[in-house]
Amino acid sequence: MIIHKDCYGTIFWVWIIAVPIAFIILKFIPWAFVSYPLAAIPMFFMGFVTFFFRVPSRRRVGDDNVVTSVADGKVVVIEKAYEGEFLKKECIQVSVYMDFFNVHVNFWPVDGEVTYYRYHPGKYMLAYLPKASELNEHSSVSMTTPYGDVFFKQIAGTFARRIVTYAEPGRKVTKAEECGIIKFGSRIDMFLPLDAKINVKIGDYVKACESVIAELNK
């Protein structure tokens, strides 16, 4: 299992805290039927956090005009929306919500060139709430392709306190390669051209790289 390189520090501090707690429980509680179950709690948390930051093996799918999901999760929004930060036009918004059990590594949705990147500090509301898109901590990235612009936001949730993004204007990127990670519960908002063919519906569960969100007109 491969662990995301930007999460070693988080895992280290979880282990530093959890191991002494488990040791103290086992040492100072003499009743095994009490100490063993209690000690299992921090040990389980150690394992869960380590597994949570795994990097999955994914394959690239579709032609160059195919937009794949940035993240694993559940489709919670499909609607026409005005993207006012950079594109300044009406788009189709597709939002994917990630819970604690989803892989939180993010991947580029298309081949293209990064034309815009900005990090926005903010609040930590529940990521599935509509206002979270604007008010929560988030990173915004816009990419240009031969078939139109693709804009997406990595949005932090209540427990996600750090967003990592490998975007910088002028960088050429490849679909299905890593573009960052959001630690713990979070959400991705994608803004696509109005004439894009949307291939998902609300309630669908999608996988980064392998689930087709939309097809851009050639």
N, CA, C and O of each residue as an XYZ file, in Angstrom:
872
protein
N       0.841     -1.202      0.000
C       0.000      0.000      0.000
C       0.874      1.250      0.000
O       1.781      1.376      0.823
N       0.606      2.161     -0.911
C       1.357      3.409     -1.007
C       0.638      4.485     -0.206
O      -0.572      4.666     -0.347
N       1.387      5.205      0.641
C       0.831      6.299      1.439
C       1.189      7.621      0.776
O       2.309      7.797      0.296
N       0.245      8.542      0.749
C       0.479      9.828      0.098
C       1.622     10.571      0.793
O       1.674     10.656      2.020
N       2.536     11.106     -0.020
C       3.757     11.713      0.519
C       3.490     12.948      1.378
O       4.300     13.277      2.245
N       2.377     13.631      1.153
C       2.063     14.830      1.927
C       1.323     14.526      3.223
O       0.877     15.442      3.914
N       1.191     13.241      3.554
C       0.447     12.856      4.750
C       1.309     12.153      5.791
O       0.803     11.730      6.831
N       2.604     12.026      5.521
C       3.481     11.371      6.487
C       3.449     12.076      7.842
O       3.428     11.421      8.884
N       3.444     13.411      7.830
C       3.448     14.171      9.078
C       2.205     13.926      9.904
O       2.283     13.750     11.120
N       1.044     13.915      9.236
C      -0.215     13.657      9.941
C      -0.210     12.272     10.577
O      -0.585     12.106     11.737
N       0.219     11.286      9.805
C       0.267      9.913     10.313
C       1.247      9.813     11.490
O       0.968      9.140     12.482
N       2.383     10.482     11.372
C       3.384     10.450     12.435
C       2.802     10.956     13.750
O       2.988     10.326     14.791
N       2.098     12.087     13.714
C       1.560     12.651     14.952
C       0.428     11.803     15.523
O       0.271     11.720     16.741
N      -0.355     11.177     14.659
C      -1.395     10.264     15.146
C      -0.754      9.088     15.882
O      -1.226      8.692     16.947
N       0.313      8.533     15.323
C       1.001      7.412     15.972
C       1.663      7.855     17.275
O       1.627      7.127     18.266
N       2.264      9.034     17.280
C       2.935      9.547     18.482
C       1.950      9.682     19.642
O       2.306      9.461     20.800
N       0.712     10.046     19.321
C      -0.307     10.205     20.360
C      -0.944      8.869     20.732
O      -1.151      8.582     21.911
N      -1.254      8.054     19.723
C      -2.022      6.830     19.958
C      -1.215      5.741     20.669
O      -1.751      5.049     21.535
N       0.053      5.581     20.320
C       0.863      4.513     20.926
C       1.000      4.689     22.437
O       0.767      3.729     23.171
N       1.371      5.884     22.941
C       1.442      6.045     24.408
C       0.100      5.828     25.109
O       0.054      5.280     26.210
N      -0.990      6.256     24.472
C      -2.301      6.047     25.078
C      -2.569      4.552     25.243
O      -2.991      4.102     26.309
N      -2.321      3.792     24.183
C      -2.538      2.347     24.255
C      -1.622      1.708     25.305
O      -2.045      0.816     26.041
N      -0.372      2.165     25.371
C       0.582      1.623     26.349
C       0.126      1.898     27.783
O       0.182      1.014     28.639
N      -0.325      3.121     28.037
C      -0.783      3.490     29.388
C      -1.999      2.663     29.794
O      -2.104      2.213     30.935
N      -2.906      2.469     28.856
C      -4.100      1.678     29.151
C      -3.715      0.247     29.530
O      -4.207     -0.292     30.521
N      -2.840     -0.357     28.742
C      -2.446     -1.745     28.996
C      -1.633     -1.887     30.279
O      -1.710     -2.913     30.955
N      -0.864     -0.872     30.611
C       0.020     -0.954     31.780
C      -0.716     -0.720     33.094
O      -0.430     -1.365     34.103
N      -1.666      0.209     33.067
C      -2.259      0.641     34.338
C      -3.685      0.136     34.575
O      -4.239      0.352     35.653
N      -4.281     -0.526     33.594
C      -5.589     -1.144     33.843
C      -5.368     -2.651     33.919
O      -5.062     -3.274     32.903
N      -5.516     -3.242     35.083
C      -5.127     -4.648     35.278
C      -6.116     -5.658     34.693
O      -5.768     -6.827     34.526
N      -7.319     -5.238     34.385
C      -8.326     -6.184     33.921
C      -8.288     -6.257     32.393
O      -8.618     -5.290     31.706
N      -7.885     -7.401     31.880
C      -7.702     -7.562     30.431
C      -8.991     -7.314     29.658
O      -8.966     -6.762     28.559
N     -10.133     -7.730     30.245
C     -11.401     -7.561     29.527
C     -11.777     -6.082     29.383
O     -12.643     -5.729     28.582
N     -11.112     -5.221     30.171
C     -11.316     -3.776     30.049
C     -10.184     -3.132     29.243
O     -10.443     -2.350     28.329
N      -8.935     -3.457     29.578
C      -7.789     -2.792     28.962
C      -7.633     -3.111     27.477
O      -7.302     -2.231     26.684
N      -7.872     -4.377     27.098
C      -7.680     -4.742     25.693
C      -8.656     -4.015     24.761
O      -8.231     -3.451     23.753
N      -9.962     -4.017     25.081
C     -10.882     -3.253     24.203
C     -10.571     -1.760     24.170
O     -10.679     -1.128     23.119
N     -10.181     -1.183     25.328
C      -9.861      0.249     25.347
C      -8.607      0.552     24.527
O      -8.563      1.534     23.786
N      -7.593     -0.296     24.665
C      -6.354     -0.089     23.916
C      -6.556     -0.273     22.415
O      -5.830      0.300     21.602
N      -7.548     -1.075     22.065
C      -7.815     -1.313     20.637
C      -8.331     -0.059     19.936
O      -8.180      0.082     18.723
N      -8.938      0.848     20.697
C      -9.498      2.060     20.080
C      -8.416      2.942     19.467
O      -8.516      3.259     18.282
N      -7.376      3.362     20.212
C      -6.322      4.159     19.566
C      -5.551      3.382     18.507
O      -5.086      3.968     17.529
N      -5.408      2.066     18.688
C      -4.698      1.272     17.698
C      -5.490      1.203     16.393
O      -4.923      1.284     15.303
N      -6.809      1.054     16.522
C      -7.662      1.051     15.338
C      -7.585      2.401     14.625
O      -7.528      2.453     13.397
N      -7.582      3.491     15.394
C      -7.507      4.821     14.808
C      -6.201      5.002     14.044
O      -6.191      5.606     12.971
N      -5.098      4.485     14.586
C      -3.811      4.530     13.890
C      -3.912      3.849     12.525
O      -3.478      4.396     11.511
N      -4.482      2.667     12.519
C      -4.604      1.922     11.271
C      -5.521      2.597     10.281
O      -5.248      2.628      9.081
N      -6.628      3.148     10.798
C      -7.596      3.798      9.915
C      -6.988      5.013      9.237
O      -7.144      5.196      8.030
N      -6.291      5.851     10.012
C      -5.688      7.061      9.446
C      -4.631      6.700      8.402
O      -4.546      7.334      7.350
N      -3.831      5.685      8.697
C      -2.821      5.248      7.730
C      -3.478      4.774      6.442
O      -3.050      5.145      5.349
N      -4.519      3.954      6.569
C      -5.233      3.436      5.395
C      -5.949      4.552      4.653
O      -6.057      4.512      3.428
N      -6.441      5.552      5.385
C      -7.195      6.655      4.807
C      -6.357      7.429      3.786
O      -6.880      7.902      2.777
N      -5.059      7.554      4.053
C      -4.191      8.352      3.187
C      -3.492      7.511      2.121
O      -2.435      7.892      1.617
N      -4.081      6.375      1.783
C      -3.525      5.533      0.732
C      -3.699      6.189     -0.639
O      -4.611      6.987     -0.853
N      -2.808      5.835     -1.553
C      -2.907      6.297     -2.943
C      -3.353      5.109     -3.784
O      -2.615      4.132     -3.908
N      -4.545      5.175     -4.362
C      -5.048      4.037     -5.128
C      -4.372      3.935     -6.495
O      -3.864      4.922     -7.028
N      -4.377      2.741     -7.040
C      -3.891      2.528     -8.407
C      -5.082      2.694     -9.350
O      -6.047      1.933     -9.280
N      -5.010      3.676    -10.215
C      -6.122      3.964    -11.118
C      -5.641      4.004    -12.564
O      -4.477      4.302    -12.829
N      -6.536      3.705    -13.491
C      -6.200      3.733    -14.905
C      -6.924      4.890    -15.588
O      -8.026      5.264    -15.186
N      -6.320      5.435    -16.589
C      -6.903      6.512    -17.383
C      -7.954      5.928    -18.320
O      -7.751      4.863    -18.903
N      -9.079      6.629    -18.462
C     -10.132      6.165    -19.363
C     -10.572      7.305    -20.283
O     -10.425      8.481    -19.951
N     -11.107      6.937    -21.431
C     -11.722      7.909    -22.323
C     -10.755      8.663    -23.210
O      -9.543      8.651    -22.995
N     -11.326      9.329    -24.227
C     -10.553     10.159    -25.141
C     -10.169     11.476    -24.476
O     -10.480     11.711    -23.309
N      -9.487     12.334    -25.238
C      -9.003     13.590    -24.680
C     -10.121     14.526    -24.253
O      -9.925     15.373    -23.380
N     -11.303     14.379    -24.868
C     -12.420     15.272    -24.531
C     -13.244     14.767    -23.350
O     -14.214     15.410    -22.950
N     -12.862     13.623    -22.792
C     -13.604     13.036    -21.672
C     -13.090     13.614    -20.360
O     -11.886     13.634    -20.105
N     -14.028     14.087    -19.526
C     -13.700     14.634    -18.204
C     -13.992     13.563    -17.161
O     -15.131     13.119    -17.017
N     -12.962     13.154    -16.442
C     -13.157     12.149    -15.401
C     -13.223     12.816    -14.024
O     -12.871     13.986    -13.876
N     -13.669     12.074    -13.039
C     -13.851     12.641    -11.709
C     -12.511     12.996    -11.067
O     -11.535     12.258    -11.196
N     -12.478     14.118    -10.384
C     -11.291     14.542     -9.641
C     -11.118     13.688     -8.391
O      -9.999     13.482     -7.920
N     -12.234     13.194     -7.856
C     -12.195     12.507     -6.564
C     -13.183     11.360     -6.505
O     -14.110     11.285     -7.311
N     -12.983     10.464     -5.546
C     -13.965      9.442     -5.210
C     -15.080     10.096     -4.398
O     -14.834     11.049     -3.659
N     -16.300      9.590     -4.531
C     -17.373     10.101     -3.693
C     -18.735     10.003     -4.352
O     -18.932      9.261     -5.314
N     -19.665     10.766     -3.812
C     -21.051     10.745     -4.252
C     -21.407     12.064     -4.939
O     -21.105     13.139     -4.421
N     -22.044     11.979     -6.095
C     -22.481     13.178     -6.809
C     -23.662     13.797     -6.060
O     -24.699     13.157     -5.885
N     -23.497     15.046     -5.618
C     -24.532     15.687     -4.802
C     -25.143     16.914     -5.481
O     -26.191     17.396     -5.052
N     -24.505     17.421     -6.527
C     -25.028     18.605     -7.236
C     -24.782     18.441     -8.728
O     -23.677     18.099     -9.149
N     -25.823     18.689     -9.529
C     -25.693     18.875    -10.977
C     -26.642     20.011    -11.336
O     -27.859     19.833    -11.303
N     -26.107     21.157    -11.672
C     -26.966     22.301    -11.963
C     -26.210     23.361    -12.753
O     -24.980     23.381    -12.785
N     -26.975     24.237    -13.387
C     -26.360     25.373    -14.056
C     -25.975     26.402    -12.994
O     -26.775     26.722    -12.116
N     -24.749     26.917    -13.078
C     -24.273     27.865    -12.071
C     -23.325     28.870    -12.724
O     -22.660     28.567    -13.715
N     -23.280     30.061    -12.153
C     -22.374     31.089    -12.651
C     -21.044     30.970    -11.919
O     -20.994     31.045    -10.691
N     -19.976     30.785    -12.672
C     -18.637     30.714    -12.074
C     -18.052     32.123    -12.130
O     -17.634     32.593    -13.189
N     -18.028     32.789    -10.978
C     -17.682     34.199    -10.950
C     -16.262     34.514    -10.533
O     -15.870     35.681    -10.517
N     -15.484     33.499    -10.194
C     -14.128     33.770     -9.725
C     -13.140     33.998    -10.863
O     -12.326     34.920    -10.810
N     -13.213     33.156    -11.894
C     -12.239     33.258    -12.973
C     -12.879     33.188    -14.362
O     -12.604     34.036    -15.211
N     -13.721     32.196    -14.597
C     -14.313     32.042    -15.921
C     -15.329     33.142    -16.242
O     -15.461     33.558    -17.393
N     -16.046     33.611    -15.209
C     -17.026     34.697    -15.354
C     -18.101     34.343    -16.377
O     -18.409     35.140    -17.263
N     -18.667     33.152    -16.252
C     -19.726     32.753    -17.177
C     -20.535     31.603    -16.589
O     -20.139     30.973    -15.608
N     -21.685     31.349    -17.221
C     -22.527     30.232    -16.812
C     -21.854     28.911    -17.185
O     -21.274     28.767    -18.261
N     -21.948     27.962    -16.270
C     -21.366     26.631    -16.476
C     -22.330     25.572    -15.949
O     -23.355     25.885    -15.344
N     -21.982     24.333    -16.190
C     -22.652     23.227    -15.507
C     -21.787     22.824    -14.324
O     -20.625     22.452    -14.490
N     -22.359     22.901    -13.128
C     -21.625     22.518    -11.924
C     -21.955     21.078    -11.556
O     -23.122     20.695    -11.474
N     -20.913     20.289    -11.337
C     -21.060     18.919    -10.836
C     -20.219     18.817     -9.569
O     -19.011     19.046     -9.602
N     -20.856     18.474     -8.455
C     -20.156     18.409     -7.173
C     -20.121     16.976     -6.657
O     -21.106     16.242     -6.736
N     -18.955     16.596     -6.124
C     -18.745     15.257     -5.568
C     -18.363     15.399     -4.102
O     -17.397     16.085     -3.768
N     -19.123     14.748     -3.229
C     -18.862     14.798     -1.786
C     -18.099     13.558     -1.356
O     -18.478     12.437     -1.696
N     -17.016     13.762     -0.603
C     -16.192     12.670     -0.084
C     -16.440     12.495      1.404
O     -16.365     13.468      2.155
N     -16.729     11.292      1.844
C     -16.875     11.052      3.278
C     -15.593     10.430      3.820
O     -14.603     10.323      3.097
N     -15.605     10.021      5.083
C     -14.399      9.518      5.734
C     -13.858      8.246      5.097
O     -12.676      7.936      5.247
N     -14.698      7.513      4.398
C     -14.274      6.218      3.886
C     -13.807      6.278      2.438
O     -13.362      5.268      1.893
N     -13.899      7.434      1.813
C     -13.428      7.599      0.441
C     -11.935      7.911      0.404
O     -11.393      8.508      1.335
N     -11.276      7.503     -0.681
C      -9.917      7.946     -0.948
C      -9.964      9.458     -1.167
O     -10.824      9.956     -1.892
N      -9.041     10.184     -0.540
C      -9.072     11.644     -0.642
C      -7.975     12.232     -1.520
O      -7.818     13.451     -1.587
N      -7.215     11.369     -2.196
C      -6.279     11.850     -3.201
C      -7.090     12.358     -4.395
O      -8.091     11.750     -4.775
N      -6.656     13.472     -4.983
C      -7.337     14.057     -6.143
C      -6.490     13.905     -7.396
O      -5.262     13.846     -7.327
N      -7.170     13.842     -8.560
C      -6.487     13.600     -9.826
C      -6.978     14.596    -10.882
O      -8.134     15.020    -10.868
N      -6.077     14.957    -11.794
C      -6.465     15.863    -12.876
C      -7.575     15.241    -13.706
O      -7.495     14.065    -14.060
N      -8.616     16.014    -14.025
C      -9.764     15.447    -14.760
C      -9.588     15.410    -16.270
O     -10.283     14.656    -16.951
N      -8.665     16.218    -16.809
C      -8.427     16.296    -18.255
C      -6.960     16.622    -18.508
O      -6.240     17.049    -17.605
N      -6.527     16.414    -19.749
C      -5.241     16.941    -20.188
C      -5.412     18.433    -20.458
O      -6.438     18.851    -20.995
N      -4.433     19.222    -20.099
C      -4.551     20.646    -20.372
C      -3.447     21.452    -19.736
O      -2.435     20.910    -19.293
N      -3.652     22.743    -19.695
C      -2.691     23.659    -19.088
C      -3.379     24.455    -17.989
O      -4.471     24.988    -18.189
N      -2.742     24.534    -16.835
C      -3.287     25.306    -15.727
C      -3.198     26.798    -16.074
O      -2.119     27.308    -16.373
N      -4.330     27.481    -16.031
C      -4.360     28.911    -16.343
C      -4.628     29.770    -15.113
O      -4.456     30.988    -15.148
N      -5.051     29.127    -14.026
C      -5.386     29.903    -12.825
C      -5.309     28.997    -11.608
O      -5.732     27.842    -11.654
N      -4.765     29.530    -10.514
C      -4.777     28.825     -9.234
C      -4.841     29.862     -8.118
O      -4.157     30.885     -8.159
N      -5.678     29.576     -7.120
C      -5.731     30.452     -5.948
C      -6.213     29.660     -4.737
O      -7.162     28.881     -4.822
N      -5.542     29.877     -3.611
C      -5.949     29.281     -2.339
C      -6.763     30.300     -1.556
O      -6.382     31.467     -1.460
N      -7.887     29.855     -0.995
C      -8.773     30.727     -0.228
C      -8.909     30.196      1.194
O      -9.497     29.131      1.382
N      -8.395     30.889      2.198
C      -8.694     30.496      3.582
C     -10.179     30.708      3.850
O     -10.831     31.489      3.157
N     -10.712     30.021      4.845
C     -12.134     30.183      5.118
C     -12.607     29.380      6.302
O     -11.822     28.989      7.166
N     -13.925     29.135      6.330
C     -14.550     28.423      7.431
C     -14.448     26.917      7.222
O     -13.861     26.443      6.249
N     -15.042     26.172      8.170
C     -15.024     24.711      8.096
C     -16.426     24.167      8.346
O     -16.647     23.361      9.251
N     -17.369     24.628      7.521
C     -18.737     24.128      7.586
C     -18.778     22.711      7.004
O     -17.823     22.274      6.361
N     -19.880     22.001      7.230
C     -20.055     20.689      6.618
C     -19.946     20.836      5.108
O     -20.591     21.702      4.516
N     -19.128     19.991      4.483
C     -18.769     20.188      3.079
C     -19.949     20.034      2.128
O     -19.917     20.591      1.031
N     -20.997     19.293      2.514
C     -22.096     19.093      1.591
C     -23.085     20.260      1.571
O     -23.977     20.290      0.724
N     -22.945     21.216      2.483
C     -23.825     22.372      2.494
C     -23.521     23.289      1.304
O     -22.353     23.468      0.960
N     -24.546     23.873      0.670
C     -24.319     24.720     -0.505
C     -23.357     25.877     -0.250
O     -22.539     26.196     -1.112
N     -23.442     26.509      0.918
C     -22.597     27.669      1.202
C     -21.129     27.306      1.377
O     -20.261     28.176      1.314
N     -20.844     26.012      1.598
C     -19.458     25.598      1.796
C     -18.598     25.914      0.585
O     -17.401     26.164      0.725
N     -19.190     25.905     -0.599
C     -18.441     26.164     -1.826
C     -17.762     27.520     -1.820
O     -16.671     27.673     -2.367
N     -18.405     28.513     -1.200
C     -17.851     29.859     -1.176
C     -17.184     30.203      0.146
O     -16.181     30.916      0.163
N     -17.732     29.702      1.266
C     -17.290     30.154      2.579
C     -16.180     29.308      3.193
O     -15.393     29.808      3.997
N     -16.113     28.034      2.822
C     -15.094     27.163      3.415
C     -13.715     27.393      2.800
O     -13.585     27.961      1.716
N     -12.693     26.937      3.522
C     -11.357     26.920      2.940
C     -11.400     26.127      1.634
O     -11.960     25.032      1.592
N     -10.813     26.674      0.574
C     -10.801     25.949     -0.688
C      -9.695     26.439     -1.610
O      -9.164     27.538     -1.449
N      -9.365     25.602     -2.571
C      -8.437     25.960     -3.643
C      -9.190     25.930     -4.959
O     -10.017     25.048     -5.189
N      -8.902     26.899     -5.829
C      -9.555     26.990     -7.131
C      -8.518     26.801     -8.231
O      -7.433     27.381     -8.192
N      -8.875     25.978     -9.213
C      -7.970     25.695    -10.327
C      -8.752     25.758    -11.630
O      -9.846     25.204    -11.734
N      -8.186     26.435    -12.621
C      -8.788     26.447    -13.952
C      -7.794     25.882    -14.950
O      -6.596     26.155    -14.881
N      -8.314     25.085    -15.883
C      -7.483     24.461    -16.903
C      -8.069     24.761    -18.271
O      -9.288     24.791    -18.438
N      -7.206     24.981    -19.242
C      -7.672     25.153    -20.605
C      -7.357     23.895    -21.406
O      -6.290     23.299    -21.253
N      -8.309     23.494    -22.269
C      -8.141     22.332    -23.136
C      -8.589     22.739    -24.540
O      -9.197     23.797    -24.705
N      -8.299     21.919    -25.553
C      -8.774     22.235    -26.903
C     -10.297     22.256    -27.013
O     -10.839     22.728    -28.012
N     -10.986     21.750    -26.000
C     -12.442     21.616    -26.060
C     -13.171     22.547    -25.089
O     -14.390     22.458    -24.937
N     -12.437     23.426    -24.443
C     -13.049     24.346    -23.492
C     -12.330     24.351    -22.156
O     -11.397     23.580    -21.935
N     -12.773     25.226    -21.273
C     -12.155     25.362    -19.951
C     -12.831     24.444    -18.940
O     -14.042     24.231    -18.981
N     -12.028     23.910    -18.038
C     -12.525     23.109    -16.916
C     -12.013     23.764    -15.636
O     -10.809     23.963    -15.469
N     -12.928     24.094    -14.744
C     -12.607     24.771    -13.487
C     -13.077     23.883    -12.343
O     -14.182     23.342    -12.391
N     -12.241     23.728    -11.305
C     -12.708     22.949    -10.162
C     -12.184     23.529     -8.854
O     -11.160     24.210     -8.813
N     -12.922     23.236     -7.788
C     -12.551     23.667     -6.443
C     -12.358     22.445     -5.552
O     -13.158     21.510     -5.578
N     -11.291     22.465     -4.767
C     -11.097     21.495     -3.687
C     -11.570     22.193     -2.410
O     -10.979     23.190     -1.996
N     -12.621     21.681     -1.790
C     -13.263     22.368     -0.669
C     -13.078     21.565      0.611
O     -13.389     20.375      0.661
N     -12.574     22.222      1.636
C     -12.404     21.579      2.937
C     -13.748     21.418      3.628
O     -14.681     22.182      3.382
N     -13.838     20.411      4.500
C     -15.046     20.197      5.294
C     -14.805     20.544      6.753
O     -13.864     21.265      7.083
N     -15.658     20.028      7.619
C     -15.565     20.331      9.049
C     -14.248     19.858      9.644
O     -13.670     20.537     10.492
N     -13.767     18.692      9.203
C     -12.551     18.119      9.781
C     -11.345     18.265      8.869
O     -10.220     17.995      9.292
N     -11.553     18.684      7.632
C     -10.430     18.854      6.705
C      -9.793     20.205      6.940
O     -10.424     21.236      6.707
N      -8.559     20.218      7.396
C      -7.894     21.464      7.741
C      -6.671     21.722      6.874
O      -5.882     22.618      7.172
N      -6.508     20.969      5.835
C      -5.386     21.236      4.950
C      -5.690     20.724      3.553
O      -6.087     19.573      3.370
N      -5.497     21.594      2.571
C      -5.676     21.240      1.170
C      -4.321     21.330      0.479
O      -3.621     22.335      0.599
N      -3.958     20.281     -0.237
C      -2.727     20.273     -1.005
C      -3.089     20.292     -2.481
O      -3.904     19.485     -2.929
N      -2.488     21.212     -3.249
C      -2.767     21.332     -4.672
C      -1.463     21.484     -5.439
O      -0.623     22.309     -5.080
N      -1.288     20.691     -6.496
C      -0.077     20.769     -7.317
C      -0.346     21.582     -8.577
O      -0.053     21.133     -9.685
N      -0.897     22.762     -8.410
C      -1.257     23.593     -9.560
C      -0.460     24.884     -9.544
O      -0.247     25.489     -8.493
N      -0.025     25.292    -10.720
C       0.590     26.601    -10.896
C       0.352     27.021    -12.348
O       0.496     26.204    -13.258
N      -0.008     28.281    -12.572
C      -0.305     28.738    -13.926
C       0.838     28.436    -14.896
O       2.010     28.657    -14.592
N       0.468     27.930    -16.061
C       1.446     27.583    -17.079
C       1.864     26.130    -17.067
O       2.502     25.662    -18.010
N       1.520     25.413    -16.023
C       1.907     24.001    -15.937
C       1.006     23.147    -16.817
O      -0.218     23.266    -16.757
N       1.606     22.290    -17.632
C       0.840     21.346    -18.439
C       0.624     20.074    -17.607
O       1.562     19.543    -17.012
N      -0.607     19.604    -17.578
C      -0.941     18.468    -16.717
C      -1.596     17.361    -17.528
O      -2.106     17.585    -18.625
N      -1.569     16.171    -16.965
C      -2.070     14.982    -17.652
C      -3.197     14.351    -16.852
O      -3.085     14.151    -15.642
N      -4.270     14.045    -17.537
C      -5.427     13.412    -16.895
C      -5.014     12.134    -16.170
O      -4.199     11.357    -16.668
N      -5.591     11.931    -14.983
C      -5.405     10.735    -14.153
C      -4.104     10.749    -13.366
O      -3.803      9.778    -12.672
N      -3.317     11.830    -13.452
C      -2.182     11.985    -12.549
C      -2.619     12.783    -11.329
O      -3.590     13.536    -11.398
N      -1.913     12.626    -10.213
C      -2.306     13.290     -8.965
C      -2.244     14.812     -9.087
O      -1.293     15.370     -9.633
N      -3.281     15.466     -8.566
C      -3.279     16.935     -8.533
C      -3.328     17.464     -7.101
O      -3.311     18.678     -6.896
N      -3.390     16.574     -6.105
C      -3.395     17.026     -4.718
C      -4.177     16.092     -3.823
O      -4.487     14.960     -4.194
N      -4.492     16.586     -2.635
C      -5.258     15.807     -1.654
C      -5.940     16.764     -0.693
O      -5.414     17.833     -0.383
N      -7.115     16.371     -0.224
C      -7.806     17.111      0.833
C      -7.878     16.170      2.033
O      -8.374     15.050      1.918
N      -7.389     16.619      3.167
C      -7.339     15.733      4.330
C      -8.696     15.678      5.026
O      -9.232     16.700      5.454
N      -9.239     14.469      5.129
C     -10.522     14.154      5.770
C     -11.698     14.688      4.949
O     -11.505     15.106      3.807
N     -12.921     14.682      5.513
C     -14.142     14.931      4.761
C     -14.116     16.205      3.948
O     -13.680     17.241      4.452
N     -14.568     16.163      2.705
C     -14.420     17.308      1.832
C     -15.277     17.146      0.582
O     -16.108     16.242      0.489
N     -15.052     18.062     -0.396
C     -15.911     18.088     -1.571
C     -15.165     18.691     -2.755
O     -14.263     19.511     -2.583
N     -15.552     18.274     -3.958
C     -15.032     18.837     -5.199
C     -16.194     19.446     -5.980
O     -17.211     18.787     -6.199
N     -16.045     20.694     -6.397
C     -16.986     21.326     -7.322
C     -16.312     21.457     -8.672
O     -15.239     22.052     -8.771
N     -16.923     20.911     -9.716
C     -16.396     21.032    -11.074
C     -17.326     21.922    -11.889
O     -18.547     21.788    -11.804
N     -16.754     22.832    -12.679
C     -17.525     23.725    -13.537
C     -17.132     23.450    -14.985
O     -15.976     23.620    -15.373
N     -18.115     23.023    -15.773
C     -17.880     22.564    -17.132
C     -18.663     23.409    -18.128
O     -19.639     24.054    -17.746
N     -18.254     23.423    -19.412
C     -18.998     24.190    -20.419
C     -20.464     23.764    -20.493
O     -20.808     22.608    -20.250
N     -21.315     24.732    -20.835
C     -22.752     24.459    -20.881
C     -23.117     23.366    -21.886
O     -24.099     22.650    -21.691
N     -22.331     23.233    -22.961
C     -22.664     22.231    -23.976
C     -22.036     20.867    -23.694
O     -22.120     19.966    -24.528
N     -21.410     20.707    -22.530
C     -20.834     19.405    -22.180
C     -21.934     18.376    -21.955
O     -22.992     18.696    -21.414
N     -21.682     17.159    -22.367
C     -22.629     16.065    -22.131
C     -22.331     15.461    -20.770
O     -21.272     14.864    -20.576
N     -23.247     15.608    -19.833
C     -23.045     15.105    -18.470
C     -23.412     13.620    -18.423
O     -24.489     13.223    -18.867
N     -22.507     12.811    -17.884
C     -22.692     11.356    -17.879
C     -23.024     10.787    -16.509
O     -23.027      9.568    -16.337
N     -23.301     11.636    -15.536
C     -23.648     11.161    -14.199
C     -24.950     11.799    -13.762
O     -25.433     12.745    -14.386
N     -25.513     11.278    -12.693
C     -26.718     11.855    -12.107
C     -26.532     11.952    -10.597
O     -25.652     11.307    -10.028
N     -27.358     12.752     -9.964
C     -27.263     12.928     -8.519
C     -27.474     11.581     -7.815
O     -28.397     10.831     -8.135
N     -26.615     11.305     -6.871
C     -26.686     10.039     -6.146
C     -25.709      8.997     -6.636
O     -25.475      7.995     -5.959
N     -25.126      9.222     -7.821
C     -24.134      8.276     -8.331
C     -22.868      8.304     -7.476
O     -22.466      9.357     -6.983
N     -22.252      7.148     -7.309
C     -20.943      7.064     -6.665
C     -19.887      6.966     -7.759
O     -19.979      6.122     -8.651
N     -18.892      7.829     -7.683
C     -17.889      7.905     -8.736
C     -16.493      7.634     -8.170
O     -16.245      7.776     -6.973
N     -15.588      7.237     -9.079
C     -14.194      6.993     -8.718
C     -13.310      7.935     -9.520
O     -13.503      8.109    -10.723
N     -12.347      8.536     -8.853
C     -11.404      9.410     -9.538
C     -10.718      8.648    -10.665
O     -10.374      7.476    -10.510
N     -10.521      9.311    -11.788
C      -9.837      8.780    -12.972
C     -10.696      7.827    -13.793
O     -10.608      7.830    -15.021
N     -11.510      7.026    -13.158
C     -12.188      5.934    -13.867
C     -13.667      6.190    -14.112
O     -14.286      5.463    -14.889
N     -14.253      7.196    -13.478
C     -15.668      7.525    -13.721
C     -15.739      8.749    -14.615
O     -15.124      9.777    -14.332
N     -16.494      8.628    -15.695
C     -16.643      9.727    -16.652
C     -17.718     10.683    -16.142
O     -18.881     10.306    -16.000
N     -17.317     11.917    -15.871
C     -18.266     12.946    -15.437
C     -18.966     13.568    -16.623
O     -20.176     13.787    -16.588
N     -18.207     13.858    -17.684
C     -18.793     14.541    -18.835
C     -17.928     14.322    -20.071
O     -16.784     13.875    -19.987
N     -18.516     14.653    -21.228
C     -17.781     14.673    -22.484
C     -17.875     16.091    -23.042
O     -18.967     16.643    -23.177
N     -16.726     16.671    -23.362
C     -16.694     18.004    -23.954
C     -16.858     17.892    -25.463
O     -16.337     16.966    -26.083
N     -17.583     18.839    -26.050
C     -17.801     18.818    -27.486
C     -16.504     19.058    -28.240
O     -15.759     19.989    -27.933
N     -16.242     18.221    -29.221
C     -15.034     18.367    -30.026
C     -15.248     19.438    -31.100
O     -14.342     19.712    -31.887
